[in-house]
Amino acid sequence: MTNPKKIINFESAQKLVTRIAGEDAMRVIRIYEKKKANVTDEELAKKMRLKVTEVRTILNRLHYRGVALYQKSKNSKTGWYSYTWVVKSKRIAELLLEELGENLEKLESKQQIQSNYGLFSCKGLCETIPFEVAAEYRFKCPECGKAMNAVDTKKALKKTEQTLQNLRDEISAIQKSI
Ligand SMILES: [Zn+2]
């Protein structure tokens, strides 16, 4: 039996991490995954050849979303505080599932619209609207005024259903990674 794919190896997870904490955030996550231990921000900065302030910015952004947590400890000799950080990759999965769940809802309603209504559009790039709305406008595009015709939604519906299937597969793979 193969192990389930790790959450940080999902492209969508990597994108999410980069979006919430910047270009170098995945490097931070990978260092923690490798070490499986707590690392201080100074150690991280050295490893990554970044300034400590840059590493702290990344960690603070991750902390804001609950992905990185820290422990504060006082050095009894110097009286200085040091911050030891730990990364919760499970939290990345949670954030990702939240986001994908929203996408799923949107796609499901799109699928419903595409399968339940006749859709109408003009020949331009204006919005596609359901039959009832198009009828209210007497089949003249509310945006550009040109005539509106029925759209063949079969192709679009097929595409939506394929996207939905891929999304459901990904969600279940992510759930297995937790
Ligand atoms: Zn139009």
Backbone and ligand atoms as CSV (ligand in chain L), in Angstrom:
chain,resi,resn,atom,element,x,y,z
A,1,MET,N,N,0.840,-1.201,0.000
A,1,MET,CA,C,0.000,0.000,0.000
A,1,MET,C,C,0.873,1.248,0.000
A,2,THR,N,N,0.512,2.202,-0.830
A,2,THR,CA,C,1.298,3.438,-0.849
A,2,THR,C,C,0.738,4.420,0.166
A,3,ASN,N,N,1.630,5.208,0.711
A,3,ASN,CA,C,1.192,6.222,1.657
A,3,ASN,C,C,0.413,7.299,0.927
A,4,PRO,N,N,-0.582,7.882,1.614
A,4,PRO,CA,C,-1.274,8.997,0.949
A,4,PRO,C,C,-0.308,10.156,0.694
A,5,LYS,N,N,-0.587,10.871,-0.371
A,5,LYS,CA,C,0.241,12.022,-0.739
A,5,LYS,C,C,0.215,13.052,0.394
A,6,LYS,N,N,1.382,13.591,0.699
A,6,LYS,CA,C,1.456,14.597,1.762
A,6,LYS,C,C,0.816,15.893,1.298
A,7,ILE,N,N,0.205,16.595,2.241
A,7,ILE,CA,C,-0.510,17.819,1.897
A,7,ILE,C,C,0.394,18.842,1.189
A,8,ILE,N,N,1.662,18.939,1.630
A,8,ILE,CA,C,2.516,19.971,1.026
A,8,ILE,C,C,2.948,19.618,-0.388
A,9,ASN,N,N,2.652,18.415,-0.833
A,9,ASN,CA,C,2.981,18.045,-2.209
A,9,ASN,C,C,1.838,18.317,-3.185
A,10,PHE,N,N,0.706,18.770,-2.674
A,10,PHE,CA,C,-0.388,19.173,-3.560
A,10,PHE,C,C,-0.081,20.556,-4.124
A,11,GLU,N,N,-0.227,20.680,-5.422
A,11,GLU,CA,C,0.048,21.973,-6.049
A,11,GLU,C,C,-0.871,23.052,-5.477
A,12,SER,N,N,-2.123,22.685,-5.235
A,12,SER,CA,C,-3.070,23.670,-4.700
A,12,SER,C,C,-2.660,24.136,-3.304
A,13,ALA,N,N,-2.053,23.234,-2.522
A,13,ALA,CA,C,-1.599,23.599,-1.179
A,13,ALA,C,C,-0.409,24.555,-1.274
A,14,GLN,N,N,0.494,24.285,-2.210
A,14,GLN,CA,C,1.662,25.138,-2.397
A,14,GLN,C,C,1.239,26.541,-2.827
A,15,LYS,N,N,0.256,26.586,-3.700
A,15,LYS,CA,C,-0.246,27.889,-4.150
A,15,LYS,C,C,-0.874,28.659,-2.995
A,16,LEU,N,N,-1.627,27.940,-2.176
A,16,LEU,CA,C,-2.284,28.583,-1.030
A,16,LEU,C,C,-1.252,29.173,-0.069
A,17,VAL,N,N,-0.214,28.378,0.236
A,17,VAL,CA,C,0.831,28.835,1.149
A,17,VAL,C,C,1.539,30.067,0.583
A,18,THR,N,N,1.845,30.029,-0.706
A,18,THR,CA,C,2.515,31.156,-1.344
A,18,THR,C,C,1.613,32.391,-1.328
A,19,ARG,N,N,0.313,32.157,-1.521
A,19,ARG,CA,C,-0.621,33.279,-1.537
A,19,ARG,C,C,-0.745,33.931,-0.154
A,20,ILE,N,N,-0.756,33.117,0.904
A,20,ILE,CA,C,-0.952,33.720,2.229
A,20,ILE,C,C,0.352,34.236,2.840
A,21,ALA,N,N,1.506,33.692,2.442
A,21,ALA,CA,C,2.730,34.097,3.140
A,21,ALA,C,C,3.919,34.427,2.230
A,22,GLY,N,N,3.706,34.480,0.932
A,22,GLY,CA,C,4.771,34.938,0.034
A,22,GLY,C,C,5.583,33.840,-0.627
A,23,GLU,N,N,6.450,34.292,-1.541
A,23,GLU,CA,C,7.220,33.389,-2.401
A,23,GLU,C,C,8.095,32.390,-1.636
A,24,ASP,N,N,8.664,32.818,-0.491
A,24,ASP,CA,C,9.592,31.942,0.229
A,24,ASP,C,C,8.912,31.047,1.263
A,25,ALA,N,N,7.603,31.199,1.407
A,25,ALA,CA,C,6.912,30.481,2.480
A,25,ALA,C,C,7.008,28.963,2.345
A,26,MET,N,N,6.954,28.448,1.111
A,26,MET,CA,C,7.044,26.995,0.925
A,26,MET,C,C,8.403,26.461,1.368
A,27,ARG,N,N,9.445,27.283,1.213
A,27,ARG,CA,C,10.781,26.851,1.666
A,27,ARG,C,C,10.759,26.652,3.180
A,28,VAL,N,N,10.107,27.562,3.883
A,28,VAL,CA,C,9.986,27.441,5.339
A,28,VAL,C,C,9.268,26.135,5.693
A,29,ILE,N,N,8.141,25.915,5.029
A,29,ILE,CA,C,7.345,24.713,5.313
A,29,ILE,C,C,8.174,23.446,5.074
A,30,ARG,N,N,8.933,23.430,3.978
A,30,ARG,CA,C,9.732,22.239,3.647
A,30,ARG,C,C,10.827,21.977,4.675
A,31,ILE,N,N,11.432,23.033,5.182
A,31,ILE,CA,C,12.469,22.860,6.208
A,31,ILE,C,C,11.866,22.197,7.455
A,32,TYR,N,N,10.683,22.640,7.840
A,32,TYR,CA,C,10.019,22.025,8.996
A,32,TYR,C,C,9.641,20.575,8.729
A,33,GLU,N,N,9.167,20.310,7.535
A,33,GLU,CA,C,8.782,18.943,7.187
A,33,GLU,C,C,9.968,17.997,7.273
A,34,LYS,N,N,11.133,18.491,6.869
A,34,LYS,CA,C,12.342,17.682,6.866
A,34,LYS,C,C,12.857,17.451,8.280
A,35,LYS,N,N,12.875,18.528,9.067
A,35,LYS,CA,C,13.452,18.454,10.406
A,35,LYS,C,C,12.548,17.765,11.417
A,36,LYS,N,N,11.247,17.896,11.212
A,36,LYS,CA,C,10.264,17.331,12.139
A,36,LYS,C,C,10.505,17.812,13.562
A,37,ALA,N,N,11.093,18.989,13.699
A,37,ALA,CA,C,11.365,19.511,15.032
A,37,ALA,C,C,11.169,21.012,15.023
A,38,ASN,N,N,11.198,21.583,16.205
A,38,ASN,CA,C,11.069,23.028,16.294
A,38,ASN,C,C,12.359,23.697,15.846
A,39,VAL,N,N,12.220,24.804,15.153
A,39,VAL,CA,C,13.381,25.532,14.663
A,39,VAL,C,C,13.183,26.998,15.032
A,40,THR,N,N,14.245,27.651,15.453
A,40,THR,CA,C,14.097,29.080,15.773
A,40,THR,C,C,14.181,29.902,14.488
A,41,ASP,N,N,13.677,31.127,14.568
A,41,ASP,CA,C,13.713,31.975,13.376
A,41,ASP,C,C,15.147,32.301,12.935
A,42,GLU,N,N,16.073,32.357,13.915
A,42,GLU,CA,C,17.474,32.597,13.550
A,42,GLU,C,C,18.047,31.435,12.728
A,43,GLU,N,N,17.754,30.217,13.190
A,43,GLU,CA,C,18.227,29.029,12.455
A,43,GLU,C,C,17.661,29.010,11.029
A,44,LEU,N,N,16.385,29.345,10.950
A,44,LEU,CA,C,15.730,29.373,9.640
A,44,LEU,C,C,16.391,30.385,8.712
A,45,ALA,N,N,16.636,31.569,9.250
A,45,ALA,CA,C,17.232,32.641,8.449
A,45,ALA,C,C,18.587,32.204,7.907
A,46,LYS,N,N,19.368,31.528,8.756
A,46,LYS,CA,C,20.686,31.060,8.343
A,46,LYS,C,C,20.559,30.043,7.208
A,47,LYS,N,N,19.674,29.081,7.412
A,47,LYS,CA,C,19.455,28.036,6.412
A,47,LYS,C,C,18.993,28.606,5.079
A,48,MET,N,N,18.124,29.601,5.141
A,48,MET,CA,C,17.516,30.127,3.929
A,48,MET,C,C,18.294,31.294,3.333
A,49,ARG,N,N,19.348,31.717,4.017
A,49,ARG,CA,C,20.114,32.896,3.612
A,49,ARG,C,C,19.208,34.114,3.437
A,50,LEU,N,N,18.364,34.305,4.432
A,50,LEU,CA,C,17.490,35.480,4.444
A,50,LEU,C,C,17.747,36.234,5.740
A,51,LYS,N,N,17.261,37.471,5.785
A,51,LYS,CA,C,17.359,38.225,7.035
A,51,LYS,C,C,16.341,37.667,8.026
A,52,VAL,N,N,16.688,37.757,9.320
A,52,VAL,CA,C,15.757,37.263,10.340
A,52,VAL,C,C,14.412,37.979,10.223
A,53,THR,N,N,14.454,39.272,9.916
A,53,THR,CA,C,13.193,40.025,9.793
A,53,THR,C,C,12.340,39.481,8.644
A,54,GLU,N,N,12.992,39.043,7.562
A,54,GLU,CA,C,12.245,38.482,6.421
A,54,GLU,C,C,11.580,37.160,6.810
A,55,VAL,N,N,12.346,36.346,7.546
A,55,VAL,CA,C,11.800,35.059,7.999
A,55,VAL,C,C,10.638,35.296,8.966
A,56,ARG,N,N,10.797,36.288,9.835
A,56,ARG,CA,C,9.717,36.584,10.796
A,56,ARG,C,C,8.457,37.053,10.091
A,57,THR,N,N,8.628,37.809,9.022
A,57,THR,CA,C,7.456,38.258,8.258
A,57,THR,C,C,6.687,37.048,7.719
A,58,ILE,N,N,7.416,36.093,7.172
A,58,ILE,CA,C,6.777,34.886,6.639
A,58,ILE,C,C,6.063,34.130,7.772
A,59,LEU,N,N,6.791,33.936,8.882
A,59,LEU,CA,C,6.217,33.188,10.004
A,59,LEU,C,C,4.985,33.887,10.586
A,60,ASN,N,N,5.053,35.219,10.660
A,60,ASN,CA,C,3.897,35.945,11.188
A,60,ASN,C,C,2.681,35.792,10.297
A,61,ARG,N,N,2.907,35.799,8.984
A,61,ARG,CA,C,1.789,35.610,8.058
A,61,ARG,C,C,1.199,34.210,8.186
A,62,LEU,N,N,2.077,33.238,8.360
A,62,LEU,CA,C,1.594,31.863,8.546
A,62,LEU,C,C,0.864,31.737,9.881
A,63,HIS,N,N,1.380,32.450,10.877
A,63,HIS,CA,C,0.772,32.424,12.201
A,63,HIS,C,C,-0.634,33.015,12.171
A,64,TYR,N,N,-0.790,34.068,11.402
A,64,TYR,CA,C,-2.086,34.738,11.285
A,64,TYR,C,C,-3.175,33.776,10.811
A,65,ARG,N,N,-2.782,32.822,9.956
A,65,ARG,CA,C,-3.751,31.843,9.457
A,65,ARG,C,C,-3.708,30.518,10.235
A,66,GLY,N,N,-2.928,30.511,11.327
A,66,GLY,CA,C,-2.882,29.330,12.181
A,66,GLY,C,C,-1.980,28.207,11.675
A,67,VAL,N,N,-1.153,28.510,10.656
A,67,VAL,CA,C,-0.292,27.467,10.090
A,67,VAL,C,C,1.010,27.338,10.893
A,68,ALA,N,N,1.503,28.449,11.421
A,68,ALA,CA,C,2.719,28.401,12.240
A,68,ALA,C,C,2.387,28.853,13.662
A,69,LEU,N,N,2.961,28.137,14.624
A,69,LEU,CA,C,2.751,28.500,16.024
A,69,LEU,C,C,4.108,28.688,16.674
A,70,TYR,N,N,4.169,29.527,17.702
A,70,TYR,CA,C,5.469,29.711,18.345
A,70,TYR,C,C,5.393,29.530,19.854
A,71,GLN,N,N,6.568,29.240,20.400
A,71,GLN,CA,C,6.723,29.193,21.846
A,71,GLN,C,C,7.765,30.229,22.208
A,72,LYS,N,N,7.459,31.007,23.244
A,72,LYS,CA,C,8.366,32.055,23.654
A,72,LYS,C,C,9.114,31.524,24.874
A,73,SER,N,N,10.425,31.634,24.874
A,73,SER,CA,C,11.141,31.216,26.077
A,73,SER,C,C,12.228,32.227,26.407
A,74,LYS,N,N,12.449,32.385,27.690
A,74,LYS,CA,C,13.419,33.391,28.140
A,74,LYS,C,C,14.739,32.708,28.447
A,75,ASN,N,N,15.791,33.260,27.894
A,75,ASN,CA,C,17.121,32.747,28.197
A,75,ASN,C,C,17.519,33.313,29.564
A,76,SER,N,N,17.755,32.405,30.528
A,76,SER,CA,C,17.987,32.869,31.899
A,76,SER,C,C,19.302,33.645,32.029
A,77,LYS,N,N,20.255,33.370,31.141
A,77,LYS,CA,C,21.542,34.073,31.229
A,77,LYS,C,C,21.459,35.484,30.644
A,78,THR,N,N,20.912,35.560,29.423
A,78,THR,CA,C,20.915,36.861,28.745
A,78,THR,C,C,19.652,37.677,29.032
A,79,GLY,N,N,18.587,36.994,29.441
A,79,GLY,CA,C,17.327,37.684,29.660
A,79,GLY,C,C,16.553,37.943,28.377
A,80,TRP,N,N,17.110,37.504,27.238
A,80,TRP,CA,C,16.436,37.692,25.955
A,80,TRP,C,C,15.406,36.586,25.730
A,81,TYR,N,N,14.392,36.965,24.997
A,81,TYR,CA,C,13.395,35.962,24.613
A,81,TYR,C,C,13.793,35.334,23.284
A,82,SER,N,N,13.562,34.040,23.188
A,82,SER,CA,C,13.728,33.450,21.854
A,82,SER,C,C,12.415,32.787,21.454
A,83,TYR,N,N,12.178,32.764,20.165
A,83,TYR,CA,C,10.919,32.233,19.645
A,83,TYR,C,C,11.176,30.962,18.845
A,84,THR,N,N,10.590,29.890,19.324
A,84,THR,CA,C,10.736,28.622,18.625
A,84,THR,C,C,9.438,28.356,17.882
A,85,TRP,N,N,9.575,28.110,16.591
A,85,TRP,CA,C,8.375,27.975,15.766
A,85,TRP,C,C,8.110,26.538,15.352
A,86,VAL,N,N,6.865,26.245,15.143
A,86,VAL,CA,C,6.500,24.936,14.622
A,86,VAL,C,C,5.396,25.130,13.570
A,87,VAL,N,N,5.432,24.304,12.549
A,87,VAL,CA,C,4.454,24.419,11.464
A,87,VAL,C,C,3.427,23.299,11.555
A,88,LYS,N,N,2.150,23.663,11.447
A,88,LYS,CA,C,1.066,22.674,11.473
A,88,LYS,C,C,0.570,22.434,10.050
A,89,SER,N,N,1.089,21.386,9.417
A,89,SER,CA,C,0.688,21.178,8.023
A,89,SER,C,C,-0.778,20.739,7.908
A,90,LYS,N,N,-1.317,20.194,9.007
A,90,LYS,CA,C,-2.736,19.821,8.995
A,90,LYS,C,C,-3.616,21.053,8.778
A,91,ARG,N,N,-3.164,22.168,9.325
A,91,ARG,CA,C,-3.913,23.417,9.178
A,91,ARG,C,C,-3.943,23.872,7.705
A,92,ILE,N,N,-2.851,23.591,6.975
A,92,ILE,CA,C,-2.828,23.922,5.545
A,92,ILE,C,C,-3.951,23.156,4.843
A,93,ALA,N,N,-4.085,21.878,5.207
A,93,ALA,CA,C,-5.139,21.059,4.615
A,93,ALA,C,C,-6.520,21.620,4.947
A,94,GLU,N,N,-6.691,22.063,6.193
A,94,GLU,CA,C,-7.989,22.627,6.596
A,94,GLU,C,C,-8.331,23.874,5.791
A,95,LEU,N,N,-7.344,24.768,5.669
A,95,LEU,CA,C,-7.575,26.002,4.902
A,95,LEU,C,C,-7.907,25.684,3.449
A,96,LEU,N,N,-7.173,24.712,2.922
A,96,LEU,CA,C,-7.374,24.336,1.523
A,96,LEU,C,C,-8.760,23.722,1.313
A,97,LEU,N,N,-9.172,22.875,2.246
A,97,LEU,CA,C,-10.494,22.247,2.134
A,97,LEU,C,C,-11.615,23.282,2.200
A,98,GLU,N,N,-11.409,24.298,3.055
A,98,GLU,CA,C,-12.384,25.388,3.133
A,98,GLU,C,C,-12.535,26.063,1.774
A,99,GLU,N,N,-11.378,26.381,1.190
A,99,GLU,CA,C,-11.370,27.092,-0.083
A,99,GLU,C,C,-11.967,26.241,-1.207
A,100,LEU,N,N,-11.556,24.976,-1.252
A,100,LEU,CA,C,-12.060,24.093,-2.310
A,100,LEU,C,C,-13.549,23.818,-2.132
A,101,GLY,N,N,-14.001,23.799,-0.871
A,101,GLY,CA,C,-15.417,23.606,-0.594
A,101,GLY,C,C,-16.248,24.745,-1.175
A,102,GLU,N,N,-15.721,25.969,-1.061
A,102,GLU,CA,C,-16.409,27.123,-1.647
A,102,GLU,C,C,-16.454,27.017,-3.169
A,103,ASN,N,N,-15.319,26.622,-3.747
A,103,ASN,CA,C,-15.282,26.443,-5.206
A,103,ASN,C,C,-16.290,25.391,-5.654
A,104,LEU,N,N,-16.392,24.336,-4.853
A,104,LEU,CA,C,-17.304,23.240,-5.177
A,104,LEU,C,C,-18.751,23.742,-5.216
A,105,GLU,N,N,-19.111,24.543,-4.195
A,105,GLU,CA,C,-20.470,25.090,-4.157
A,105,GLU,C,C,-20.767,25.931,-5.386
A,106,LYS,N,N,-19.806,26.785,-5.738
A,106,LYS,CA,C,-19.990,27.654,-6.908
A,106,LYS,C,C,-20.180,26.827,-8.168
A,107,LEU,N,N,-19.339,25.806,-8.304
A,107,LEU,CA,C,-19.419,24.954,-9.502
A,107,LEU,C,C,-20.725,24.181,-9.562
A,108,GLU,N,N,-21.186,23.737,-8.382
A,108,GLU,CA,C,-22.447,22.987,-8.349
A,108,GLU,C,C,-23.618,23.855,-8.770
A,109,SER,N,N,-23.582,25.143,-8.354
A,109,SER,CA,C,-24.711,25.987,-8.776
A,109,SER,C,C,-24.584,26.332,-10.260
A,110,LYS,N,N,-23.348,26.436,-10.743
A,110,LYS,CA,C,-23.135,26.666,-12.169
A,110,LYS,C,C,-23.665,25.476,-12.977
A,111,GLN,N,N,-23.362,24.284,-12.445
A,111,GLN,CA,C,-23.820,23.064,-13.116
A,111,GLN,C,C,-25.351,23.030,-13.168
A,112,GLN,N,N,-25.971,23.450,-12.046
A,112,GLN,CA,C,-27.426,23.445,-11.993
A,112,GLN,C,C,-28.024,24.419,-13.000
A,113,ILE,N,N,-27.443,25.615,-13.041
A,113,ILE,CA,C,-27.930,26.614,-14.001
A,113,ILE,C,C,-27.782,26.090,-15.429
A,114,GLN,N,N,-26.618,25.509,-15.696
A,114,GLN,CA,C,-26.367,25.040,-17.065
A,114,GLN,C,C,-27.270,23.868,-17.453
A,115,SER,N,N,-27.693,23.077,-16.452
A,115,SER,CA,C,-28.531,21.947,-16.834
A,115,SER,C,C,-30.029,22.252,-16.740
A,116,ASN,N,N,-30.391,23.304,-15.971
A,116,ASN,CA,C,-31.823,23.576,-15.781
A,116,ASN,C,C,-32.411,24.667,-16.668
A,117,TYR,N,N,-31.608,25.595,-17.064
A,117,TYR,CA,C,-32.165,26.720,-17.793
A,117,TYR,C,C,-31.652,26.766,-19.223
A,118,GLY,N,N,-32.477,27.288,-20.074
A,118,GLY,CA,C,-31.971,27.656,-21.374
A,118,GLY,C,C,-31.216,28.947,-21.179
A,119,LEU,N,N,-30.009,29.019,-21.685
A,119,LEU,CA,C,-29.238,30.248,-21.509
A,119,LEU,C,C,-29.207,31.032,-22.814
A,120,PHE,N,N,-29.143,32.361,-22.671
A,120,PHE,CA,C,-29.125,33.228,-23.837
A,120,PHE,C,C,-27.937,34.162,-23.791
A,121,SER,N,N,-27.403,34.441,-24.980
A,121,SER,CA,C,-26.348,35.452,-25.034
A,121,SER,C,C,-26.350,36.135,-26.389
A,122,CYS,N,N,-25.722,37.322,-26.429
A,122,CYS,CA,C,-25.575,38.022,-27.699
A,122,CYS,C,C,-24.333,37.464,-28.390
A,123,LYS,N,N,-23.977,38.029,-29.530
A,123,LYS,CA,C,-22.787,37.533,-30.211
A,123,LYS,C,C,-21.499,38.127,-29.652
A,124,GLY,N,N,-21.671,39.129,-28.786
A,124,GLY,CA,C,-20.497,39.769,-28.188
A,124,GLY,C,C,-19.993,38.978,-27.000
A,125,LEU,N,N,-19.190,39.648,-26.169
A,125,LEU,CA,C,-18.616,38.976,-25.003
A,125,LEU,C,C,-19.362,39.348,-23.727
A,126,CYS,N,N,-20.624,39.735,-23.880
A,126,CYS,CA,C,-21.401,40.135,-22.706
A,126,CYS,C,C,-21.812,38.890,-21.917
A,127,GLU,N,N,-22.490,39.142,-20.794
A,127,GLU,CA,C,-22.837,38.035,-19.912
A,127,GLU,C,C,-23.923,37.121,-20.490
A,128,THR,N,N,-23.822,35.843,-20.147
A,128,THR,CA,C,-24.842,34.875,-20.539
A,128,THR,C,C,-25.934,34.881,-19.474
A,129,ILE,N,N,-27.210,34.955,-19.886
A,129,ILE,CA,C,-28.275,35.045,-18.888
A,129,ILE,C,C,-29.361,34.003,-19.142
A,130,PRO,N,N,-30.083,33.611,-18.063
A,130,PRO,CA,C,-31.125,32.594,-18.231
A,130,PRO,C,C,-32.317,33.096,-19.050
A,131,PHE,N,N,-33.070,32.156,-19.574
A,131,PHE,CA,C,-34.213,32.441,-20.443
A,131,PHE,C,C,-35.145,33.516,-19.870
A,132,GLU,N,N,-35.541,33.334,-18.574
A,132,GLU,CA,C,-36.507,34.257,-17.958
A,132,GLU,C,C,-36.024,35.704,-18.023
A,133,VAL,N,N,-34.740,35.881,-17.733
A,133,VAL,CA,C,-34.186,37.238,-17.737
A,133,VAL,C,C,-34.113,37.772,-19.163
A,134,ALA,N,N,-33.662,36.911,-20.076
A,134,ALA,CA,C,-33.558,37.314,-21.479
A,134,ALA,C,C,-34.929,37.726,-22.018
A,135,ALA,N,N,-35.974,36.977,-21.589
A,135,ALA,CA,C,-37.329,37.278,-22.049
A,135,ALA,C,C,-37.765,38.658,-21.551
A,136,GLU,N,N,-37.397,38.988,-20.302
A,136,GLU,CA,C,-37.733,40.307,-19.756
A,136,GLU,C,C,-37.123,41.422,-20.591
A,137,TYR,N,N,-35.955,41.153,-21.119
A,137,TYR,CA,C,-35.278,42.142,-21.979
A,137,TYR,C,C,-35.683,42.002,-23.443
A,138,ARG,N,N,-36.726,41.216,-23.685
A,138,ARG,CA,C,-37.202,40.949,-25.040
A,138,ARG,C,C,-36.067,40.460,-25.957
A,139,PHE,N,N,-35.218,39.651,-25.366
A,139,PHE,CA,C,-34.111,39.013,-26.099
A,139,PHE,C,C,-33.179,40.026,-26.756
A,140,LYS,N,N,-33.061,41.174,-26.102
A,140,LYS,CA,C,-32.049,42.146,-26.522
A,140,LYS,C,C,-31.052,42.263,-25.386
A,141,CYS,N,N,-29.774,42.133,-25.721
A,141,CYS,CA,C,-28.732,42.130,-24.695
A,141,CYS,C,C,-28.807,43.393,-23.833
A,142,PRO,N,N,-28.942,43.230,-22.480
A,142,PRO,CA,C,-29.030,44.404,-21.605
A,142,PRO,C,C,-27.744,45.226,-21.603
A,143,GLU,N,N,-26.654,44.633,-22.055
A,143,GLU,CA,C,-25.383,45.366,-22.047
A,143,GLU,C,C,-25.113,46.103,-23.353
A,144,CYS,N,N,-25.333,45.418,-24.495
A,144,CYS,CA,C,-24.978,46.063,-25.767
A,144,CYS,C,C,-26.177,46.269,-26.692
A,145,GLY,N,N,-27.353,45.710,-26.339
A,145,GLY,CA,C,-28.554,45.943,-27.125
A,145,GLY,C,C,-28.726,45.046,-28.345
A,146,LYS,N,N,-27.749,44.193,-28.611
A,146,LYS,CA,C,-27.867,43.297,-29.772
A,146,LYS,C,C,-28.803,42.124,-29.456
A,147,ALA,N,N,-29.242,41.448,-30.498
A,147,ALA,CA,C,-30.159,40.319,-30.322
A,147,ALA,C,C,-29.483,39.190,-29.548
A,148,MET,N,N,-30.281,38.509,-28.699
A,148,MET,CA,C,-29.742,37.383,-27.939
A,148,MET,C,C,-30.313,36.079,-28.470
A,149,ASN,N,N,-29.487,35.064,-28.515
A,149,ASN,CA,C,-29.929,33.748,-28.978
A,149,ASN,C,C,-29.620,32.681,-27.940
A,150,ALA,N,N,-30.314,31.558,-28.063
A,150,ALA,CA,C,-30.081,30.454,-27.137
A,150,ALA,C,C,-28.652,29.932,-27.298
A,151,VAL,N,N,-28.040,29.623,-26.174
A,151,VAL,CA,C,-26.666,29.114,-26.180
A,151,VAL,C,C,-26.716,27.592,-26.058
A,152,ASP,N,N,-25.866,26.931,-26.808
A,152,ASP,CA,C,-25.774,25.482,-26.649
A,152,ASP,C,C,-24.940,25.217,-25.389
A,153,THR,N,N,-25.618,24.766,-24.328
A,153,THR,CA,C,-24.921,24.616,-23.049
A,153,THR,C,C,-24.338,23.218,-22.842
A,154,LYS,N,N,-24.593,22.314,-23.788
A,154,LYS,CA,C,-24.129,20.930,-23.593
A,154,LYS,C,C,-22.619,20.860,-23.377
A,155,LYS,N,N,-21.901,21.595,-24.223
A,155,LYS,CA,C,-20.447,21.569,-24.156
A,155,LYS,C,C,-19.965,22.180,-22.834
A,156,ALA,N,N,-20.569,23.324,-22.506
A,156,ALA,CA,C,-20.187,24.009,-21.267
A,156,ALA,C,C,-20.506,23.145,-20.053
A,157,LEU,N,N,-21.654,22.486,-20.099
A,157,LEU,CA,C,-22.065,21.628,-18.990
A,157,LEU,C,C,-21.093,20.462,-18.816
A,158,LYS,N,N,-20.682,19.894,-19.927
A,158,LYS,CA,C,-19.732,18.782,-19.881
A,158,LYS,C,C,-18.421,19.227,-19.232
A,159,LYS,N,N,-17.988,20.422,-19.611
A,159,LYS,CA,C,-16.750,20.969,-19.074
A,159,LYS,C,C,-16.894,21.200,-17.559
A,160,THR,N,N,-18.023,21.775,-17.163
A,160,THR,CA,C,-18.271,22.016,-15.735
A,160,THR,C,C,-18.274,20.702,-14.972
A,161,GLU,N,N,-18.909,19.687,-15.545
A,161,GLU,CA,C,-18.974,18.397,-14.853
A,161,GLU,C,C,-17.600,17.757,-14.702
A,162,GLN,N,N,-16.756,17.943,-15.721
A,162,GLN,CA,C,-15.391,17.418,-15.640
A,162,GLN,C,C,-14.608,18.139,-14.535
A,163,THR,N,N,-14.739,19.470,-14.512
A,163,THR,CA,C,-14.063,20.258,-13.480
A,163,THR,C,C,-14.548,19.848,-12.091
A,164,LEU,N,N,-15.857,19.637,-11.970
A,164,LEU,CA,C,-16.443,19.206,-10.697
A,164,LEU,C,C,-15.855,17.872,-10.244
A,165,GLN,N,N,-15.756,16.941,-11.182
A,165,GLN,CA,C,-15.216,15.629,-10.869
A,165,GLN,C,C,-13.775,15.740,-10.374
A,166,ASN,N,N,-12.966,16.538,-11.090
A,166,ASN,CA,C,-11.567,16.719,-10.682
A,166,ASN,C,C,-11.472,17.318,-9.283
A,167,LEU,N,N,-12.347,18.293,-9.025
A,167,LEU,CA,C,-12.340,18.963,-7.734
A,167,LEU,C,C,-12.725,17.986,-6.616
A,168,ARG,N,N,-13.749,17.176,-6.872
A,168,ARG,CA,C,-14.162,16.187,-5.854
A,168,ARG,C,C,-13.050,15.176,-5.584
A,169,ASP,N,N,-12.350,14.766,-6.649
A,169,ASP,CA,C,-11.223,13.832,-6.480
A,169,ASP,C,C,-10.138,14.459,-5.620
A,170,GLU,N,N,-9.854,15.738,-5.906
A,170,GLU,CA,C,-8.796,16.399,-5.159
A,170,GLU,C,C,-9.188,16.534,-3.686
A,171,ILE,N,N,-10.431,16.923,-3.433
A,171,ILE,CA,C,-10.884,17.073,-2.048
A,171,ILE,C,C,-10.746,15.742,-1.298
A,172,SER,N,N,-11.111,14.643,-1.956
A,172,SER,CA,C,-11.014,13.371,-1.226
A,172,SER,C,C,-9.562,12.951,-1.028
A,173,ALA,N,N,-8.675,13.303,-1.973
A,173,ALA,CA,C,-7.241,13.009,-1.794
A,173,ALA,C,C,-6.665,13.822,-0.640
A,174,ILE,N,N,-7.110,15.077,-0.528
A,174,ILE,CA,C,-6.631,15.927,0.568
A,174,ILE,C,C,-7.132,15.417,1.904
A,175,GLN,N,N,-8.389,14.977,1.934
A,175,GLN,CA,C,-8.929,14.424,3.179
A,175,GLN,C,C,-8.143,13.198,3.622
A,176,LYS,N,N,-7.671,12.417,2.642
A,176,LYS,CA,C,-6.871,11.229,2.985
A,176,LYS,C,C,-5.498,11.606,3.514
A,177,SER,N,N,-5.003,12.804,3.124
A,177,SER,CA,C,-3.651,13.204,3.529
A,177,SER,C,C,-3.605,13.649,4.995
A,178,ILE,N,N,-4.748,13.958,5.559
A,178,ILE,CA,C,-4.774,14.481,6.941
A,178,ILE,C,C,-4.553,13.342,7.952
L,1,ZN,ZN,ZN,-24.185,42.004,-25.606
